[in-house]
C-alpha cells in the first residue's frame, strides 16, 4: 500500500522526532561488523530526511548519539565519530540542495575535536536554509538537558534577573536546547523497542508515539508515511474529552 497517497496534506506533523534504533542488529543479522550497520543507517537518514522535507515536515530531530552510547566498545565509538565527520563532509551539499538547515542539541564539548569542528562547519554552511530543520541529538541526554535548564533558571534567579514566581512551564521550555522549535507531534522508534531511552523527556509530554519492529536501515519512505498516516488517524485530546473537541 502506498501510504503517501493516503496522507492528509493539511495535517502533516510539524515536528517529527525519531529514535534510530537497530543498526547493530541489522549488521549482525547479515554477519557484518556493527559499523556497517551504522553506515547503512546513514543512508536511511538521507532518504527519511528528504522524504520529510518533500511532504512539508518543518522539523526533524534524530537521536544520533546519546550520553549513554559512550559506554559502547571503544572501537565502535571511534568508528561512529569518524563516520560522523565523513557523513557531515559529504551531506552538506545535499542539505543545501534541498534547502535543509542543520542544527544540533546536546553537549558538543564532549565530542572529539574533529567531530565538533565538522558539526560546527556543517551548521554554518546550512544556516540560511529554511525549508526544514534537521536537528541531530549528539552527546544528548534528556535528564542532562532538564538539569541544565534548571541550573540556568537558578542562576538567573540568584542574579536577580527573574523572580521565583516567573519560573513556569513556558520559562522552563525557553531554557531548553529546543527553545526555538515546537515540541514533537510524533515520535517514531524503530527496532521494536518501546522506551524513550532518555530522549526529549520534557518535549515528548503530549507527543504521539509510533513503534515499529523494522530495524533502522530497513525503514523506508513508505514506512515513514505509514507512521504519519497512523498519527493522522489518532485523536489528540490534550486532557479533554472527545465531545469537547467536537464543540
N, C-alpha and C positions, 0 to 999 in steps of 0.2 A: 504494500500500500504506500502510495506517495503522500506523506503527511504534509508536505509543503502546500499542496493544493487544498488541504482541508483547513489551513490556518486562517483565522480571522485577522486580517492585516491591520485592523483597528485596535486589536488587543495584544499586540506583541509586547512581551515583558520589557520594561525599560532597562532593567539591570538583571543579568544572569550571573550567578556565581557557580563555579564548578570545582569539585574536588576530583582531580585527575588521578584515579587510582587503578593499579593493576599492571603497570609497565613491567615490573619484575616478574610477575606471574605469567604474563604473556610470553616473555622470553623463555622462562623455564619450561612452559608447555611445548615450546619449539626446540628445546635442547640448546638454547643460545645463552650467552652471558647476559646478565641483567642490564648492562649498559646498552645493549642493542634494543632492549625493550624501551629504554628511555629515548633512544634515537627514533624509534617508531612512534613514540608518544609525541615527539616534536612535530611530526607530520600531521598528527591529529590536531594539535594546537593550531596549525596553519589552516587546515580546512574548516575547523569549527569557528575560528575567528572570522574567516572570510564569509562563512555561512551566516553568522550572526549579523555582520555588517550588511550583508545582502538584504536581509528581511527587515532591517530597521532597529535592531537592538542598539541602544546607546552606550551601555556599559557592560563589559565582560570582565569578570575578575576570576583569575585562575590561581589555585593553590599550588604553587610551583615547588616550594621548599619550606618546610616547617622547621621551627627551632628543634623539634624532636628528631628531625632527619639527620642531625649531626651524630646521632648515636649509631648510624649505619656503619658498616665496614669502611675503613678509611679509603680503600681503593675505589669504592663506589662513590663516596662523597667527592673525591678528587675528580673522578670521571664526570660527575654531574656538573661540577664547577667549570671544567673545561668545555663541556657541552654547552653550558650557558653562554660562555664567551663566544664560542663558534656560532651558535644559533643567533645571538644578537647581531653579530657582524654580518650574517647572511640575510636576516629577515628585515633589516631596516628599509631596504629598497622596496620590499613587498608591502610593508606597512605604509610607506609614503605613497606608493602607487594606489593603495586602497584608501588613502586619506584617514588612516587609523593612528591615533595618538597612543604612545606607550607611557605607562606610569608604573610605579611600584609602591607597595606598602610593606612594612617590616623594618627590621633593624639592619640597614645596609652596612653599618660599621662592622658587623660581624662577618661580612663576606671577605674572601681573598681580594687583594688589591686589584688584580686583573678583572675579576668578575664585577666588582664595584665600579671600576672605571668603564667597562664595556656597557654596563647598565646606564650609567650617567650619560655616556656618549649617545646611546640609542634614544634615551628620553629627550635629550636636547635636539636630536635630529628630527624628531617627530612632533615637537612641541606645538607647531602651528596647525596640525591636522585636527579636524573637527567632526568627522563622520561618526566615529565611535572611539571610545576609550578602552584600551586593553590594559588591565592592571594585573601585574604579577605579584603575588604574595610571596616574598622571598625572605628567608630567615624570619618567618612570621609566626606569631602565637596570639590567639585571641585573648588569653589571660594577660600576656605581656602588654598588649595594646590597652586593655582596660586599666591595668596598673599605671601605665604611663600617663593615661588621661587623668587618672585620679591625682597623680603627682603634679601634673600641670595645673589643675584647678586648685590644689592645695597651695602651691607656690604663689598663685595669683591672689589667693585669699590672705596668705601671710603678708604679701606685699601691699595689701590694701587695694588691689586693683578690682576685686569683686567682693561682694558680701556673701556670707554663707547662704543667705536666702536666695541668692542669684543662681545657685547650683541646682539645676533641674535636668530633666532628660534632654532638653534642647541644648543646654550648655555642655552637657557631657558628650553628646553626639558631635558637637563642634570641636571637641578636644581630641577626637579620634583621628586616625590616619585617613579615614574615609570621609572626612568632614565636608568635602566638596562634591560628593556624589550621593544619589539616593540609595536607601537600603535595597538589597536584592529582592526582587519579586519572586525569583525562582532559584533554588539551589539544586544542582544536579550532582550526584555522586555515582561514579562507575565502580565496577568490580564486585557488586553485591554487598558491600559493607554498608551499614545503616547507622553510622555515627558521624558526629561533626568533626571529631579529631582536632579540637581547639581552633576551629576556623570561624572567624567573623561572629563570635558568640553574641555580641551586642546587636549587630546589624541583622541577624537572621531571626529575630524575635517573632516576626509575622510573615516570614517568607514561606512559600510553598516548597515542600521537599519532593524530589523525584529520584528514586534509587533504581539503578539498572544493573543486572548481572554482567553486562558487557564489560570487558576489560578496556581500559582507555585507548590502546592502539586500534581496537576494533570498533570504536564509537564513530559512526559515520554521520554525514549531514542529515540523513533521514531519521536517524536516532535522535538527533537534536530536535528536529521538527516534531517528532512524536512526543518528546518531553514537553515541548511548548504547547502542543495540541492538548495534552493531558492537563496542563496548567490552565489553559483557557476554558476547560470544561469543569473546573472546580469553582466552588462558591467561596469567596474570601469575605468573611463576616466581620473580622476585627472585633470580636466580642459581642456583636449584635446578633439578632435572630434573622432568619430568612425573611420573615414577614416585614421586619424593619427595613431591609434592603429593598423591598418591593414598593415601599411607600414613596 
